[in-house]
Amino acid sequence: MIGGFLILVYRRQIKNVVGSIGFAEKIFGAGGTWTFLALLGVLIFILSLMWAMGTLQSVLTNVFGGILG
């Protein structure tokens, strides 16, 4: 959760280091790098919260349990 939060807080510094992300600019248009970093931070935060609560493991077991045995 901390990693996702840090991405949201420090996305300006991340963009200064990484620069523009080509595929994000192509998909989201102008300002796509900012949008991508915000979505990435929120996604990491939510998945981390689900992992901490055990929800993500349940979802993965139900979805992939039949395939993996």
N, CA, C, O and CB atoms as a CASP TS submission, in Angstrom:
PFRMAT TS
TARGET T0000
AUTHOR 0000-0000-0000
METHOD Language model
MODEL 1
PARENT N/A
ATOM      1  N   MET     1       0.823  -1.187   0.000  1.00  0.00           N
ATOM      2  CA  MET     1       0.000   0.000   0.000  1.00  0.00           C
ATOM      3  C   MET     1       0.869   1.252   0.000  1.00  0.00           C
ATOM      4  O   MET     1       0.526   2.269  -0.603  1.00  0.00           O
ATOM      5  CB  MET     1      -0.937  -0.003   1.201  1.00  0.00           C
ATOM      6  N   ILE     2       1.977   1.156   0.676  1.00  0.00           N
ATOM      7  CA  ILE     2       2.858   2.314   0.765  1.00  0.00           C
ATOM      8  C   ILE     2       3.414   2.668  -0.609  1.00  0.00           C
ATOM      9  O   ILE     2       3.527   3.845  -0.953  1.00  0.00           O
ATOM     10  CB  ILE     2       4.004   2.047   1.752  1.00  0.00           C
ATOM     11  N   GLY     3       3.763   1.645  -1.397  1.00  0.00           N
ATOM     12  CA  GLY     3       4.303   1.895  -2.740  1.00  0.00           C
ATOM     13  C   GLY     3       3.305   2.627  -3.626  1.00  0.00           C
ATOM     14  O   GLY     3       3.673   3.572  -4.324  1.00  0.00           O
ATOM     15  N   GLY     4       2.052   2.202  -3.605  1.00  0.00           N
ATOM     16  CA  GLY     4       1.026   2.883  -4.389  1.00  0.00           C
ATOM     17  C   GLY     4       0.819   4.313  -3.945  1.00  0.00           C
ATOM     18  O   GLY     4       0.653   5.211  -4.771  1.00  0.00           O
ATOM     19  N   PHE     5       0.827   4.527  -2.631  1.00  0.00           N
ATOM     20  CA  PHE     5       0.671   5.869  -2.096  1.00  0.00           C
ATOM     21  C   PHE     5       1.843   6.755  -2.501  1.00  0.00           C
ATOM     22  O   PHE     5       1.654   7.921  -2.850  1.00  0.00           O
ATOM     23  CB  PHE     5       0.542   5.822  -0.575  1.00  0.00           C
ATOM     24  N   LEU     6       3.060   6.200  -2.455  1.00  0.00           N
ATOM     25  CA  LEU     6       4.239   6.982  -2.822  1.00  0.00           C
ATOM     26  C   LEU     6       4.232   7.346  -4.308  1.00  0.00           C
ATOM     27  O   LEU     6       4.673   8.434  -4.679  1.00  0.00           O
ATOM     28  CB  LEU     6       5.511   6.208  -2.481  1.00  0.00           C
ATOM     29  N   ILE     7       3.738   6.452  -5.152  1.00  0.00           N
ATOM     30  CA  ILE     7       3.622   6.772  -6.578  1.00  0.00           C
ATOM     31  C   ILE     7       2.681   7.949  -6.772  1.00  0.00           C
ATOM     32  O   ILE     7       2.959   8.840  -7.574  1.00  0.00           O
ATOM     33  CB  ILE     7       3.123   5.549  -7.379  1.00  0.00           C
ATOM     34  N   LEU     8       1.571   7.961  -6.047  1.00  0.00           N
ATOM     35  CA  LEU     8       0.619   9.063  -6.170  1.00  0.00           C
ATOM     36  C   LEU     8       1.216  10.383  -5.670  1.00  0.00           C
ATOM     37  O   LEU     8       1.013  11.430  -6.283  1.00  0.00           O
ATOM     38  CB  LEU     8      -0.660   8.741  -5.395  1.00  0.00           C
ATOM     39  N   VAL     9       1.937  10.330  -4.577  1.00  0.00           N
ATOM     40  CA  VAL     9       2.477  11.549  -3.996  1.00  0.00           C
ATOM     41  C   VAL     9       3.645  12.093  -4.812  1.00  0.00           C
ATOM     42  O   VAL     9       3.750  13.304  -5.009  1.00  0.00           O
ATOM     43  CB  VAL     9       2.917  11.295  -2.565  1.00  0.00           C
ATOM     44  N   TYR    10       4.522  11.215  -5.287  1.00  0.00           N
ATOM     45  CA  TYR    10       5.749  11.640  -5.957  1.00  0.00           C
ATOM     46  C   TYR    10       5.726  11.422  -7.464  1.00  0.00           C
ATOM     47  O   TYR    10       6.779  11.219  -8.068  1.00  0.00           O
ATOM     48  CB  TYR    10       6.917  10.912  -5.372  1.00  0.00           C
ATOM     49  N   ARG    11       4.558  11.460  -8.079  1.00  0.00           N
ATOM     50  CA  ARG    11       4.501  11.195  -9.517  1.00  0.00           C
ATOM     51  C   ARG    11       5.199  12.271 -10.347  1.00  0.00           C
ATOM     52  O   ARG    11       5.674  11.972 -11.442  1.00  0.00           O
ATOM     53  CB  ARG    11       3.061  11.074  -9.958  1.00  0.00           C
ATOM     54  N   ARG    12       5.277  13.490  -9.873  1.00  0.00           N
ATOM     55  CA  ARG    12       6.009  14.534 -10.599  1.00  0.00           C
ATOM     56  C   ARG    12       7.500  14.198 -10.656  1.00  0.00           C
ATOM     57  O   ARG    12       8.126  14.309 -11.709  1.00  0.00           O
ATOM     58  CB  ARG    12       5.796  15.916  -9.931  1.00  0.00           C
ATOM     59  N   GLN    13       8.058  13.791  -9.528  1.00  0.00           N
ATOM     60  CA  GLN    13       9.463  13.421  -9.498  1.00  0.00           C
ATOM     61  C   GLN    13       9.721  12.160 -10.326  1.00  0.00           C
ATOM     62  O   GLN    13      10.755  12.051 -10.985  1.00  0.00           O
ATOM     63  CB  GLN    13       9.922  13.210  -8.057  1.00  0.00           C
ATOM     64  N   ILE    14       8.790  11.216 -10.292  1.00  0.00           N
ATOM     65  CA  ILE    14       8.930  10.000 -11.101  1.00  0.00           C
ATOM     66  C   ILE    14       8.942  10.363 -12.575  1.00  0.00           C
ATOM     67  O   ILE    14       9.752   9.832 -13.335  1.00  0.00           O
ATOM     68  CB  ILE    14       7.790   8.999 -10.802  1.00  0.00           C
ATOM     69  N   LYS    15       8.052  11.261 -12.989  1.00  0.00           N
ATOM     70  CA  LYS    15       8.007  11.658 -14.396  1.00  0.00           C
ATOM     71  C   LYS    15       9.285  12.386 -14.797  1.00  0.00           C
ATOM     72  O   LYS    15       9.770  12.211 -15.915  1.00  0.00           O
ATOM     73  CB  LYS    15       6.786  12.550 -14.663  1.00  0.00           C
ATOM     74  N   ASN    16       9.837  13.199 -13.899  1.00  0.00           N
ATOM     75  CA  ASN    16      11.088  13.889 -14.205  1.00  0.00           C
ATOM     76  C   ASN    16      12.234  12.908 -14.411  1.00  0.00           C
ATOM     77  O   ASN    16      13.111  13.151 -15.239  1.00  0.00           O
ATOM     78  CB  ASN    16      11.437  14.866 -13.091  1.00  0.00           C
ATOM     79  N   VAL    17      12.242  11.805 -13.672  1.00  0.00           N
ATOM     80  CA  VAL    17      13.299  10.799 -13.802  1.00  0.00           C
ATOM     81  C   VAL    17      13.064   9.919 -15.016  1.00  0.00           C
ATOM     82  O   VAL    17      13.986   9.681 -15.796  1.00  0.00           O
ATOM     83  CB  VAL    17      13.380   9.937 -12.541  1.00  0.00           C
ATOM     84  N   VAL    18      11.839   9.432 -15.185  1.00  0.00           N
ATOM     85  CA  VAL    18      11.513   8.478 -16.250  1.00  0.00           C
ATOM     86  C   VAL    18      11.272   9.181 -17.580  1.00  0.00           C
ATOM     87  O   VAL    18      11.622   8.648 -18.633  1.00  0.00           O
ATOM     88  CB  VAL    18      10.282   7.659 -15.867  1.00  0.00           C
ATOM     89  N   GLY    19      10.684  10.360 -17.546  1.00  0.00           N
ATOM     90  CA  GLY    19      10.296  11.051 -18.769  1.00  0.00           C
ATOM     91  C   GLY    19       8.903  10.613 -19.197  1.00  0.00           C
ATOM     92  O   GLY    19       8.181   9.971 -18.434  1.00  0.00           O
ATOM     93  N   SER    20       8.535  10.964 -20.412  1.00  0.00           N
ATOM     94  CA  SER    20       7.221  10.576 -20.924  1.00  0.00           C
ATOM     95  C   SER    20       7.218   9.094 -21.254  1.00  0.00           C
ATOM     96  O   SER    20       8.194   8.561 -21.781  1.00  0.00           O
ATOM     97  CB  SER    20       6.844  11.409 -22.169  1.00  0.00           C
ATOM     98  N   ILE    21       6.120   8.441 -20.941  1.00  0.00           N
ATOM     99  CA  ILE    21       5.955   7.026 -21.235  1.00  0.00           C
ATOM    100  C   ILE    21       5.190   6.935 -22.551  1.00  0.00           C
ATOM    101  O   ILE    21       4.025   7.324 -22.631  1.00  0.00           O
ATOM    102  CB  ILE    21       5.206   6.267 -20.068  1.00  0.00           C
ATOM    103  N   GLY    22       5.855   6.420 -23.579  1.00  0.00           N
ATOM    104  CA  GLY    22       5.323   6.452 -24.935  1.00  0.00           C
ATOM    105  C   GLY    22       3.963   5.801 -25.097  1.00  0.00           C
ATOM    106  O   GLY    22       3.060   6.404 -25.678  1.00  0.00           O
ATOM    107  N   PHE    23       3.794   4.580 -24.596  1.00  0.00           N
ATOM    108  CA  PHE    23       2.523   3.893 -24.800  1.00  0.00           C
ATOM    109  C   PHE    23       1.389   4.572 -24.040  1.00  0.00           C
ATOM    110  O   PHE    23       0.244   4.553 -24.491  1.00  0.00           O
ATOM    111  CB  PHE    23       2.637   2.437 -24.369  1.00  0.00           C
ATOM    112  N   ALA    24       1.697   5.173 -22.887  1.00  0.00           N
ATOM    113  CA  ALA    24       0.669   5.875 -22.122  1.00  0.00           C
ATOM    114  C   ALA    24       0.220   7.127 -22.861  1.00  0.00           C
ATOM    115  O   ALA    24      -0.969   7.447 -22.876  1.00  0.00           O
ATOM    116  CB  ALA    24       1.189   6.239 -20.721  1.00  0.00           C
ATOM    117  N   GLU    25       1.161   7.836 -23.473  1.00  0.00           N
ATOM    118  CA  GLU    25       0.806   9.023 -24.261  1.00  0.00           C
ATOM    119  C   GLU    25      -0.033   8.632 -25.473  1.00  0.00           C
ATOM    120  O   GLU    25      -0.939   9.363 -25.873  1.00  0.00           O
ATOM    121  CB  GLU    25       2.076   9.773 -24.714  1.00  0.00           C
ATOM    122  N   LYS    26       0.274   7.483 -26.050  1.00  0.00           N
ATOM    123  CA  LYS    26      -0.470   7.020 -27.225  1.00  0.00           C
ATOM    124  C   LYS    26      -1.891   6.589 -26.841  1.00  0.00           C
ATOM    125  O   LYS    26      -2.848   6.900 -27.552  1.00  0.00           O
ATOM    126  CB  LYS    26       0.274   5.852 -27.902  1.00  0.00           C
ATOM    127  N   ILE    27      -2.026   5.883 -25.733  1.00  0.00           N
ATOM    128  CA  ILE    27      -3.330   5.364 -25.315  1.00  0.00           C
ATOM    129  C   ILE    27      -4.208   6.459 -24.710  1.00  0.00           C
ATOM    130  O   ILE    27      -5.370   6.599 -25.090  1.00  0.00           O
ATOM    131  CB  ILE    27      -3.147   4.231 -24.306  1.00  0.00           C
ATOM    132  N   PHE    28      -3.657   7.241 -23.765  1.00  0.00           N
ATOM    133  CA  PHE    28      -4.449   8.224 -23.033  1.00  0.00           C
ATOM    134  C   PHE    28      -4.405   9.616 -23.644  1.00  0.00           C
ATOM    135  O   PHE    28      -5.132  10.502 -23.196  1.00  0.00           O
ATOM    136  CB  PHE    28      -3.977   8.294 -21.619  1.00  0.00           C
ATOM    137  N   GLY    29      -3.580   9.827 -24.648  1.00  0.00           N
ATOM    138  CA  GLY    29      -3.481  11.141 -25.273  1.00  0.00           C
ATOM    139  C   GLY    29      -2.521  12.039 -24.500  1.00  0.00           C
ATOM    140  O   GLY    29      -1.685  11.568 -23.729  1.00  0.00           O
ATOM    141  N   ALA    30      -2.661  13.344 -24.727  1.00  0.00           N
ATOM    142  CA  ALA    30      -1.783  14.307 -24.051  1.00  0.00           C
ATOM    143  C   ALA    30      -1.961  14.190 -22.538  1.00  0.00           C
ATOM    144  O   ALA    30      -3.083  14.130 -22.036  1.00  0.00           O
ATOM    145  CB  ALA    30      -2.084  15.761 -24.525  1.00  0.00           C
ATOM    146  N   GLY    31      -0.856  14.160 -21.832  1.00  0.00           N
ATOM    147  CA  GLY    31      -0.924  13.977 -20.380  1.00  0.00           C
ATOM    148  C   GLY    31      -1.111  12.528 -19.978  1.00  0.00           C
ATOM    149  O   GLY    31      -1.455  12.244 -18.830  1.00  0.00           O
ATOM    150  N   GLY    32      -0.892  11.621 -20.889  1.00  0.00           N
ATOM    151  CA  GLY    32      -1.102  10.205 -20.622  1.00  0.00           C
ATOM    152  C   GLY    32      -0.174   9.639 -19.575  1.00  0.00           C
ATOM    153  O   GLY    32      -0.545   8.713 -18.853  1.00  0.00           O
ATOM    154  N   THR    33       1.036  10.184 -19.481  1.00  0.00           N
ATOM    155  CA  THR    33       1.980   9.712 -18.473  1.00  0.00           C
ATOM    156  C   THR    33       1.452  10.003 -17.074  1.00  0.00           C
ATOM    157  O   THR    33       1.555   9.165 -16.178  1.00  0.00           O
ATOM    158  CB  THR    33       3.358  10.367 -18.672  1.00  0.00           C
ATOM    159  N   TRP    34       0.888  11.191 -16.890  1.00  0.00           N
ATOM    160  CA  TRP    34       0.316  11.549 -15.583  1.00  0.00           C
ATOM    161  C   TRP    34      -0.844  10.628 -15.240  1.00  0.00           C
ATOM    162  O   TRP    34      -0.960  10.157 -14.108  1.00  0.00           O
ATOM    163  CB  TRP    34      -0.155  13.019 -15.576  1.00  0.00           C
ATOM    164  N   THR    35      -1.700  10.373 -16.223  1.00  0.00           N
ATOM    165  CA  THR    35      -2.848   9.492 -16.013  1.00  0.00           C
ATOM    166  C   THR    35      -2.387   8.085 -15.684  1.00  0.00           C
ATOM    167  O   THR    35      -2.915   7.454 -14.768  1.00  0.00           O
ATOM    168  CB  THR    35      -3.753   9.476 -17.250  1.00  0.00           C
ATOM    169  N   PHE    36      -1.396   7.583 -16.431  1.00  0.00           N
ATOM    170  CA  PHE    36      -0.879   6.244 -16.199  1.00  0.00           C
ATOM    171  C   PHE    36      -0.292   6.111 -14.797  1.00  0.00           C
ATOM    172  O   PHE    36      -0.548   5.118 -14.116  1.00  0.00           O
ATOM    173  CB  PHE    36       0.173   5.898 -17.243  1.00  0.00           C
ATOM    174  N   LEU    37       0.479   7.081 -14.362  1.00  0.00           N
ATOM    175  CA  LEU    37       1.074   7.012 -13.032  1.00  0.00           C
ATOM    176  C   LEU    37       0.011   7.050 -11.934  1.00  0.00           C
ATOM    177  O   LEU    37       0.131   6.357 -10.924  1.00  0.00           O
ATOM    178  CB  LEU    37       2.060   8.158 -12.841  1.00  0.00           C
ATOM    179  N   ALA    38      -1.023   7.856 -12.134  1.00  0.00           N
ATOM    180  CA  ALA    38      -2.111   7.906 -11.157  1.00  0.00           C
ATOM    181  C   ALA    38      -2.854   6.572 -11.109  1.00  0.00           C
ATOM    182  O   ALA    38      -3.139   6.061 -10.026  1.00  0.00           O
ATOM    183  CB  ALA    38      -3.090   9.048 -11.496  1.00  0.00           C
ATOM    184  N   LEU    39      -3.168   6.006 -12.275  1.00  0.00           N
ATOM    185  CA  LEU    39      -3.867   4.716 -12.313  1.00  0.00           C
ATOM    186  C   LEU    39      -2.999   3.601 -11.725  1.00  0.00           C
ATOM    187  O   LEU    39      -3.504   2.730 -11.018  1.00  0.00           O
ATOM    188  CB  LEU    39      -4.267   4.366 -13.759  1.00  0.00           C
ATOM    189  N   LEU    40      -1.711   3.626 -12.011  1.00  0.00           N
ATOM    190  CA  LEU    40      -0.804   2.621 -11.475  1.00  0.00           C
ATOM    191  C   LEU    40      -0.748   2.701  -9.948  1.00  0.00           C
ATOM    192  O   LEU    40      -0.799   1.677  -9.268  1.00  0.00           O
ATOM    193  CB  LEU    40       0.601   2.797 -12.071  1.00  0.00           C
ATOM    194  N   GLY    41      -0.646   3.903  -9.419  1.00  0.00           N
ATOM    195  CA  GLY    41      -0.614   4.079  -7.967  1.00  0.00           C
ATOM    196  C   GLY    41      -1.887   3.590  -7.297  1.00  0.00           C
ATOM    197  O   GLY    41      -1.829   2.917  -6.268  1.00  0.00           O
ATOM    198  N   VAL    42      -3.038   3.923  -7.873  1.00  0.00           N
ATOM    199  CA  VAL    42      -4.320   3.490  -7.307  1.00  0.00           C
ATOM    200  C   VAL    42      -4.456   1.975  -7.401  1.00  0.00           C
ATOM    201  O   VAL    42      -4.911   1.334  -6.453  1.00  0.00           O
ATOM    202  CB  VAL    42      -5.497   4.178  -8.031  1.00  0.00           C
ATOM    203  N   LEU    43      -4.066   1.396  -8.540  1.00  0.00           N
ATOM    204  CA  LEU    43      -4.159  -0.053  -8.723  1.00  0.00           C
ATOM    205  C   LEU    43      -3.265  -0.797  -7.735  1.00  0.00           C
ATOM    206  O   LEU    43      -3.694  -1.785  -7.139  1.00  0.00           O
ATOM    207  CB  LEU    43      -3.781  -0.431 -10.156  1.00  0.00           C
ATOM    208  N   ILE    44      -2.040  -0.340  -7.557  1.00  0.00           N
ATOM    209  CA  ILE    44      -1.138  -0.974  -6.594  1.00  0.00           C
ATOM    210  C   ILE    44      -1.694  -0.851  -5.178  1.00  0.00           C
ATOM    211  O   ILE    44      -1.615  -1.797  -4.395  1.00  0.00           O
ATOM    212  CB  ILE    44       0.267  -0.346  -6.672  1.00  0.00           C
ATOM    213  N   PHE    45      -2.249   0.300  -4.852  1.00  0.00           N
ATOM    214  CA  PHE    45      -2.825   0.498  -3.518  1.00  0.00           C
ATOM    215  C   PHE    45      -3.989  -0.458  -3.277  1.00  0.00           C
ATOM    216  O   PHE    45      -4.056  -1.093  -2.225  1.00  0.00           O
ATOM    217  CB  PHE    45      -3.294   1.951  -3.344  1.00  0.00           C
ATOM    218  N   ILE    46      -4.900  -0.567  -4.233  1.00  0.00           N
ATOM    219  CA  ILE    46      -6.082  -1.429  -4.078  1.00  0.00           C
ATOM    220  C   ILE    46      -5.678  -2.895  -4.012  1.00  0.00           C
ATOM    221  O   ILE    46      -6.176  -3.630  -3.159  1.00  0.00           O
ATOM    222  CB  ILE    46      -7.070  -1.208  -5.238  1.00  0.00           C
ATOM    223  N   LEU    47      -4.782  -3.338  -4.899  1.00  0.00           N
ATOM    224  CA  LEU    47      -4.354  -4.738  -4.881  1.00  0.00           C
ATOM    225  C   LEU    47      -3.609  -5.077  -3.588  1.00  0.00           C
ATOM    226  O   LEU    47      -3.752  -6.183  -3.068  1.00  0.00           O
ATOM    227  CB  LEU    47      -3.462  -5.036  -6.093  1.00  0.00           C
ATOM    228  N   SER    48      -2.828  -4.151  -3.074  1.00  0.00           N
ATOM    229  CA  SER    48      -2.127  -4.372  -1.805  1.00  0.00           C
ATOM    230  C   SER    48      -3.107  -4.486  -0.647  1.00  0.00           C
ATOM    231  O   SER    48      -2.935  -5.318   0.243  1.00  0.00           O
ATOM    232  CB  SER    48      -1.134  -3.238  -1.538  1.00  0.00           C
ATOM    233  N   LEU    49      -4.125  -3.654  -0.664  1.00  0.00           N
ATOM    234  CA  LEU    49      -5.146  -3.710   0.380  1.00  0.00           C
ATOM    235  C   LEU    49      -5.899  -5.032   0.307  1.00  0.00           C
ATOM    236  O   LEU    49      -6.171  -5.651   1.336  1.00  0.00           O
ATOM    237  CB  LEU    49      -6.126  -2.525   0.251  1.00  0.00           C
ATOM    238  N   MET    50      -6.238  -5.469  -0.906  1.00  0.00           N
ATOM    239  CA  MET    50      -6.908  -6.759  -1.072  1.00  0.00           C
ATOM    240  C   MET    50      -6.024  -7.902  -0.587  1.00  0.00           C
ATOM    241  O   MET    50      -6.509  -8.840   0.046  1.00  0.00           O
ATOM    242  CB  MET    50      -7.292  -6.978  -2.538  1.00  0.00           C
ATOM    243  N   TRP    51      -4.714  -7.825  -0.886  1.00  0.00           N
ATOM    244  CA  TRP    51      -3.782  -8.860  -0.450  1.00  0.00           C
ATOM    245  C   TRP    51      -3.720  -8.914   1.081  1.00  0.00           C
ATOM    246  O   TRP    51      -3.718  -9.998   1.665  1.00  0.00           O
ATOM    247  CB  TRP    51      -2.377  -8.604  -1.038  1.00  0.00           C
ATOM    248  N   ALA    52      -3.668  -7.758   1.721  1.00  0.00           N
ATOM    249  CA  ALA    52      -3.582  -7.703   3.178  1.00  0.00           C
ATOM    250  C   ALA    52      -4.828  -8.276   3.835  1.00  0.00           C
ATOM    251  O   ALA    52      -4.742  -8.853   4.919  1.00  0.00           O
ATOM    252  CB  ALA    52      -3.367  -6.272   3.639  1.00  0.00           C
ATOM    253  N   MET    53      -5.973  -8.129   3.204  1.00  0.00           N
ATOM    254  CA  MET    53      -7.226  -8.638   3.756  1.00  0.00           C
ATOM    255  C   MET    53      -7.491 -10.092   3.370  1.00  0.00           C
ATOM    256  O   MET    53      -8.402 -10.718   3.912  1.00  0.00           O
ATOM    257  CB  MET    53      -8.377  -7.774   3.296  1.00  0.00           C
ATOM    258  N   GLY    54      -6.714 -10.628   2.450  1.00  0.00           N
ATOM    259  CA  GLY    54      -6.913 -12.004   2.010  1.00  0.00           C
ATOM    260  C   GLY    54      -7.899 -12.155   0.873  1.00  0.00           C
ATOM    261  O   GLY    54      -8.156 -13.272   0.423  1.00  0.00           O
ATOM    262  N   THR    55      -8.450 -11.064   0.406  1.00  0.00           N
ATOM    263  CA  THR    55      -9.438 -11.103  -0.663  1.00  0.00           C
ATOM    264  C   THR    55      -8.811 -11.484  -1.996  1.00  0.00           C
ATOM    265  O   THR    55      -9.403 -12.237  -2.769  1.00  0.00           O
ATOM    266  CB  THR    55     -10.132  -9.760  -0.783  1.00  0.00           C
ATOM    267  N   LEU    56      -7.635 -10.975  -2.266  1.00  0.00           N
ATOM    268  CA  LEU    56      -6.972 -11.252  -3.543  1.00  0.00           C
ATOM    269  C   LEU    56      -6.656 -12.732  -3.674  1.00  0.00           C
ATOM    270  O   LEU    56      -6.826 -13.300  -4.753  1.00  0.00           O
ATOM    271  CB  LEU    56      -5.685 -10.425  -3.676  1.00  0.00           C
ATOM    272  N   GLN    57      -6.200 -13.372  -2.601  1.00  0.00           N
ATOM    273  CA  GLN    57      -5.909 -14.786  -2.654  1.00  0.00           C
ATOM    274  C   GLN    57      -7.171 -15.598  -2.944  1.00  0.00           C
ATOM    275  O   GLN    57      -7.126 -16.569  -3.699  1.00  0.00           O
ATOM    276  CB  GLN    57      -5.276 -15.239  -1.349  1.00  0.00           C
ATOM    277  N   SER    58      -8.292 -15.203  -2.349  1.00  0.00           N
ATOM    278  CA  SER    58      -9.556 -15.898  -2.590  1.00  0.00           C
ATOM    279  C   SER    58      -9.992 -15.765  -4.041  1.00  0.00           C
ATOM    280  O   SER    58     -10.435 -16.732  -4.660  1.00  0.00           O
ATOM    281  CB  SER    58     -10.644 -15.358  -1.669  1.00  0.00           C
ATOM    282  N   VAL    59      -9.861 -14.562  -4.573  1.00  0.00           N
ATOM    283  CA  VAL    59     -10.250 -14.323  -5.969  1.00  0.00           C
ATOM    284  C   VAL    59      -9.366 -15.133  -6.903  1.00  0.00           C
ATOM    285  O   VAL    59      -9.868 -15.774  -7.826  1.00  0.00           O
ATOM    286  CB  VAL    59     -10.160 -12.820  -6.316  1.00  0.00           C
ATOM    287  N   LEU    60      -8.060 -15.115  -6.678  1.00  0.00           N
ATOM    288  CA  LEU    60      -7.141 -15.867  -7.532  1.00  0.00           C
ATOM    289  C   LEU    60      -7.388 -17.365  -7.434  1.00  0.00           C
ATOM    290  O   LEU    60      -7.305 -18.070  -8.439  1.00  0.00           O
ATOM    291  CB  LEU    60      -5.697 -15.555  -7.159  1.00  0.00           C
ATOM    292  N   THR    61      -7.686 -17.856  -6.256  1.00  0.00           N
ATOM    293  CA  THR    61      -7.980 -19.284  -6.078  1.00  0.00           C
ATOM    294  C   THR    61      -9.254 -19.655  -6.820  1.00  0.00           C
ATOM    295  O   THR    61      -9.302 -20.692  -7.481  1.00  0.00           O
ATOM    296  CB  THR    61      -8.115 -19.636  -4.580  1.00  0.00           C
ATOM    297  N   ASN    62     -10.277 -18.831  -6.724  1.00  0.00           N
ATOM    298  CA  ASN    62     -11.531 -19.134  -7.410  1.00  0.00           C
ATOM    299  C   ASN    62     -11.403 -19.049  -8.922  1.00  0.00           C
ATOM    300  O   ASN    62     -12.017 -19.840  -9.639  1.00  0.00           O
ATOM    301  CB  ASN    62     -12.613 -18.195  -6.943  1.00  0.00           C
ATOM    302  N   VAL    63     -10.619 -18.109  -9.415  1.00  0.00           N
ATOM    303  CA  VAL    63     -10.482 -17.933 -10.861  1.00  0.00           C
ATOM    304  C   VAL    63      -9.552 -18.974 -11.461  1.00  0.00           C
ATOM    305  O   VAL    63      -9.885 -19.609 -12.462  1.00  0.00           O
ATOM    306  CB  VAL    63      -9.969 -16.534 -11.179  1.00  0.00           C
ATOM    307  N   PHE    64      -8.373 -19.150 -10.844  1.00  0.00           N
ATOM    308  CA  PHE    64      -7.351 -20.016 -11.415  1.00  0.00           C
ATOM    309  C   PHE    64      -7.226 -21.368 -10.731  1.00  0.00           C
ATOM    310  O   PHE    64      -6.384 -22.173 -11.129  1.00  0.00           O
ATOM    311  CB  PHE    64      -6.044 -19.328 -11.367  1.00  0.00           C
ATOM    312  N   GLY    65      -8.030 -21.643  -9.724  1.00  0.00           N
ATOM    313  CA  GLY    65      -7.944 -22.906  -8.993  1.00  0.00           C
ATOM    314  C   GLY    65      -8.208 -24.115  -9.863  1.00  0.00           C
ATOM    315  O   GLY    65      -7.541 -25.139  -9.717  1.00  0.00           O
ATOM    316  N   GLY    66      -9.167 -24.016 -10.764  1.00  0.00           N
ATOM    317  CA  GLY    66      -9.480 -25.137 -11.649  1.00  0.00           C
ATOM    318  C   GLY    66      -8.384 -25.402 -12.669  1.00  0.00           C
ATOM    319  O   GLY    66      -8.160 -26.547 -13.063  1.00  0.00           O
ATOM    320  N   ILE    67      -7.711 -24.363 -13.090  1.00  0.00           N
ATOM    321  CA  ILE    67      -6.651 -24.501 -14.094  1.00  0.00           C
ATOM    322  C   ILE    67      -5.400 -25.087 -13.464  1.00  0.00           C
ATOM    323  O   ILE    67      -4.763 -25.970 -14.037  1.00  0.00           O
ATOM    324  CB  ILE    67      -6.332 -23.141 -14.743  1.00  0.00           C
ATOM    325  N   LEU    68      -5.049 -24.590 -12.275  1.00  0.00           N
ATOM    326  CA  LEU    68      -3.811 -24.996 -11.623  1.00  0.00           C
ATOM    327  C   LEU    68      -3.942 -26.246 -10.758  1.00  0.00           C
ATOM    328  O   LEU    68      -2.945 -26.858 -10.373  1.00  0.00           O
ATOM    329  CB  LEU    68      -3.306 -23.875 -10.788  1.00  0.00           C
ATOM    330  N   GLY    69      -5.166 -26.610 -10.463  1.00  0.00           N
ATOM    331  CA  GLY    69      -5.374 -27.850  -9.713  1.00  0.00           C
ATOM    332  C   GLY    69      -5.329 -27.714  -8.279  1.00  0.00           C
ATOM    333  O   GLY    69      -5.492 -28.700  -7.560  1.00  0.00           O
TER
END
